């Protein structure tokens, strides 16, 4: 289910892909939310609105904001594997 998929599963998937491609697994890196962006969004909320229970009109934005602040800005939100195609 979707609830079982998160950053650790992304790390595992990218590590496996790196291994299959012969890329050093240490190239798999943590990805974080941009704290400045989220602090600005939080600062724009009215004083009587909590990010975890905001009354934003856009349900998707409301859900994303709640998830980001619930997880915290110092925990990885995902993982990346930077690769570049060789030009010959």
Backbone as CSV, one residue per row, in Angstrom:
resi,resn,N_x,N_y,N_z,CA_x,CA_y,CA_z,C_x,C_y,C_z
1,UNK,0.834,-1.185,0.000,0.000,0.000,0.000,0.873,1.241,0.000
2,UNK,0.260,2.387,-0.285,1.000,3.647,-0.350,1.622,3.997,0.993
3,UNK,0.969,3.613,2.081,1.481,3.913,3.417,2.791,3.193,3.701
4,UNK,3.063,2.102,2.998,4.279,1.335,3.218,5.463,1.847,2.402
5,UNK,5.236,2.861,1.569,6.285,3.387,0.706,6.758,4.726,1.268
6,UNK,8.066,4.823,1.461,8.622,6.055,2.008,10.076,6.191,1.628
7,UNK,10.779,7.095,2.295,12.182,7.342,1.973,13.077,6.110,2.036
8,UNK,12.874,5.240,3.004,13.738,4.048,3.113,13.553,3.118,1.918
9,UNK,12.315,3.010,1.423,12.069,2.176,0.247,12.705,2.819,-0.985
10,UNK,12.684,4.144,-1.059,13.337,4.847,-2.168,14.843,4.615,-2.132
11,UNK,15.418,4.657,-0.935,16.859,4.403,-0.791,17.193,2.984,-1.255
12,UNK,16.395,2.023,-0.847,16.620,0.631,-1.227,16.523,0.450,-2.740
13,UNK,15.505,1.053,-3.351,15.324,0.967,-4.802,16.515,1.575,-5.536
14,UNK,16.932,2.780,-5.137,18.038,3.440,-5.827,19.366,2.720,-5.605
15,UNK,19.548,2.131,-4.441,20.761,1.354,-4.189,20.808,0.142,-5.108
16,UNK,19.667,-0.509,-5.300,19.585,-1.659,-6.200,19.839,-1.234,-7.646
17,UNK,19.252,-0.115,-8.051,19.469,0.392,-9.418,20.944,0.719,-9.625
18,UNK,21.554,1.392,-8.639,22.980,1.727,-8.747,23.809,0.456,-8.895
19,UNK,23.499,-0.555,-8.126,24.222,-1.828,-8.189,24.075,-2.460,-9.573
20,UNK,22.857,-2.454,-10.100,22.605,-3.034,-11.425,23.345,-2.277,-12.528
21,UNK,23.489,-0.959,-12.360,24.175,-0.140,-13.360,25.685,-0.075,-13.158
22,UNK,26.166,-0.706,-12.084,27.598,-0.671,-11.809,28.052,0.673,-11.264
23,UNK,27.136,1.404,-10.634,27.450,2.714,-10.044,27.688,2.508,-8.555
24,UNK,28.693,3.198,-8.022,29.002,3.119,-6.600,27.760,3.476,-5.781
25,UNK,27.389,2.607,-4.849,26.177,2.818,-4.053,26.248,4.077,-3.185
26,UNK,27.459,4.548,-2.925,27.582,5.767,-2.112,27.104,7.001,-2.873
27,UNK,26.816,6.855,-4.160,26.277,7.970,-4.944,24.804,8.232,-4.615
28,UNK,24.133,7.270,-3.995,22.751,7.471,-3.559,22.787,8.455,-2.389
29,UNK,22.089,9.578,-2.532,22.154,10.648,-1.531,20.771,10.992,-0.993
30,UNK,20.756,11.429,0.245,19.514,11.884,0.863,19.067,13.194,0.221
31,UNK,17.754,13.367,0.094,17.174,14.611,-0.410,16.267,15.181,0.679
32,UNK,16.347,16.479,0.871,15.598,17.146,1.929,14.674,18.212,1.347
33,UNK,13.627,18.530,2.100,12.793,19.673,1.754,13.640,20.935,1.946
34,UNK,13.300,21.984,1.223,13.985,23.262,1.371,13.400,23.971,2.593
35,UNK,14.170,24.063,3.698,13.598,24.661,4.910,13.171,26.107,4.725
36,UNK,13.906,26.861,3.926,13.549,28.267,3.721,12.159,28.394,3.093
37,UNK,11.882,27.550,2.110,10.569,27.590,1.446,9.444,27.302,2.438
38,UNK,9.643,26.282,3.268,8.582,25.894,4.200,8.448,26.876,5.355
39,UNK,9.552,27.474,5.781,9.459,28.486,6.828,8.724,29.721,6.316
40,UNK,8.950,30.076,5.042,8.204,31.193,4.445,6.719,30.866,4.361
41,UNK,6.394,29.643,3.929,4.983,29.239,3.846,4.335,29.270,5.224
42,UNK,5.062,28.775,6.220,4.520,28.772,7.580,4.327,30.207,8.060
43,UNK,5.283,31.072,7.755,5.200,32.473,8.178,4.049,33.227,7.541
44,UNK,3.601,32.778,6.363,2.489,33.444,5.684,1.125,33.018,6.214
45,UNK,1.115,31.963,7.026,-0.153,31.523,7.608,-0.610,32.529,8.659
46,UNK,-1.912,32.739,8.796,-2.408,33.616,9.867,-1.975,33.093,11.232
47,UNK,-1.889,33.982,12.211,-1.408,33.616,13.549,-2.224,32.501,14.191
48,UNK,-3.497,32.410,13.851,-4.361,31.422,14.498,-4.442,30.110,13.719
49,UNK,-3.534,29.901,12.757,-3.545,28.679,11.942,-2.276,27.897,12.203
50,UNK,-2.426,26.608,12.486,-1.319,25.700,12.733,-1.014,24.950,11.436
51,UNK,0.281,24.817,11.040,0.605,24.104,9.795,0.055,22.688,9.731
52,UNK,-0.041,22.016,10.885,-0.532,20.644,10.877,-2.051,20.566,10.757
53,UNK,-2.731,21.688,10.964,-4.187,21.698,10.883,-4.641,22.993,10.210
54,UNK,-3.981,23.335,9.106,-4.284,24.596,8.435,-5.604,24.511,7.685
55,UNK,-6.154,25.662,7.399,-7.435,25.746,6.701,-7.203,26.232,5.265
56,UNK,-6.108,25.784,4.654,-5.812,26.182,3.287,-6.913,25.692,2.358
57,UNK,-7.227,26.494,1.335,-8.282,26.134,0.399,-7.910,24.924,-0.444
58,UNK,-6.649,24.815,-0.849,-6.203,23.729,-1.716,-5.929,22.488,-0.862
59,UNK,-6.763,21.430,-1.000,-6.563,20.240,-0.163,-5.205,19.580,-0.359
60,UNK,-4.679,19.618,-1.585,-3.371,19.010,-1.836,-2.274,19.767,-1.102
61,UNK,-2.313,21.087,-1.157,-1.319,21.921,-0.467,-1.440,21.736,1.043
62,UNK,-2.657,21.649,1.537,-2.897,21.455,2.975,-2.306,20.123,3.428
63,UNK,-2.539,19.069,2.647,-2.026,17.742,2.983,-0.505,17.714,2.945
64,UNK,0.083,18.311,1.907,1.548,18.332,1.776,2.186,19.088,2.928
65,UNK,1.624,20.240,3.274,2.182,21.039,4.361,2.133,20.257,5.670
66,UNK,1.022,19.597,5.942,0.895,18.824,7.179,1.922,17.699,7.214
67,UNK,2.115,16.994,6.080,3.076,15.890,6.029,4.509,16.379,6.238
68,UNK,4.859,17.505,5.613,6.220,18.033,5.725,6.531,18.406,7.174
69,UNK,5.616,19.125,7.822,5.882,19.547,9.197,5.792,18.373,10.170
70,UNK,4.973,17.373,9.864,4.892,16.183,10.715,6.202,15.399,10.662
71,UNK,6.775,15.238,9.447,8.029,14.504,9.281,9.186,15.310,9.838
72,UNK,9.161,16.606,9.652,10.255,17.474,10.088,11.162,17.810,8.920
73,UNK,11.786,18.962,8.983,12.623,19.435,7.884,14.033,18.868,7.922
74,UNK,14.397,18.191,9.007,15.754,17.650,9.108,15.828,16.168,8.766
75,UNK,14.692,15.566,8.418,14.676,14.157,8.004,14.555,14.092,6.491
76,UNK,15.221,13.126,5.847,15.154,13.032,4.390,13.723,12.808,3.910
77,UNK,13.366,13.485,2.824,12.042,13.278,2.224,12.131,12.277,1.083
78,UNK,13.356,11.926,0.698,13.568,10.955,-0.366,15.052,10.762,-0.599
79,UNK,15.373,10.107,-1.708,16.767,9.847,-2.074,16.939,10.103,-3.563
80,UNK,18.152,10.453,-3.963,18.458,10.699,-5.371,19.696,9.911,-5.774
81,UNK,19.763,9.589,-7.061,20.933,8.935,-7.642,21.315,9.748,-8.870
82,UNK,22.262,10.676,-8.713,22.643,11.496,-9.865,23.435,10.670,-10.880
83,UNK,22.967,10.678,-12.105,23.668,10.001,-13.198,23.675,10.933,-14.396
84,UNK,24.678,10.784,-15.222,24.782,11.595,-16.440,25.108,10.674,-17.598
85,UNK,24.422,10.852,-18.682,24.663,10.060,-19.872,25.972,10.505,-20.513
86,UNK,26.789,9.521,-20.886,28.061,9.828,-21.515,27.834,10.231,-22.967
87,UNK,28.457,11.324,-23.361,28.422,11.757,-24.755,29.698,11.294,-25.441
88,UNK,29.556,10.508,-26.503,30.758,10.028,-27.164,30.956,10.694,-28.514
